[in-house]
């Protein structure tokens, strides 16, 4: 499985075509290019795409990740990408999840400038009564003694 050594977001592009509210939102990760850097390393260029449908807006976030893995897995990733522009799940799952997290969180702040709603709903805060009903206890911060 690819291990991420460094990930950078390198640019973004936003186009808003309509002031209407979207009916649906589609977020995707595209692997644009895999550049081998020695036997066990690769630089992977990616695009995180958010489409606000129907034809409301698009957000593209570009970046790259330097990854390491076994020589066999790096070669398998390159071959799979050449064949169908995707990474094998067993090799690329960590990378896709990391891209989705980093770009997804940043896209919320980018979208706010253009009055676009977040493309995913953050978890709701849990009320204390719900915590008790669910069997969770609330941890109270402790103060140092004497203060």
C-alpha angles and dihedrals in degrees: 000000000000114000114209114228097174136356127193132184105219106181149337141214128201128188122180115192100173141024091220121112115257121251092204140006126213121196120188140170118221124192103217102180141355115208115191114225105187127318099303104029138071137177109221121199115204144178124211108205129195119186119191105205141252092033095297102128146328130215122194122188117190128201149136138232129205108217139181133203140135117310089247093054093046089052091046091051092050093048094047090049092050090050103045108356093249138104120239107258094233090055104034107034095100092049094048091049092049092049091048091050098045097040094038094055093045092047090064090062093043091049093052090066089059095040092249118151120238111273092226132036116243115228115274118247112257116236117229091245090055089051091054092046089051092049095250121138125216115238112219118207113248124225124220110260117261096032 
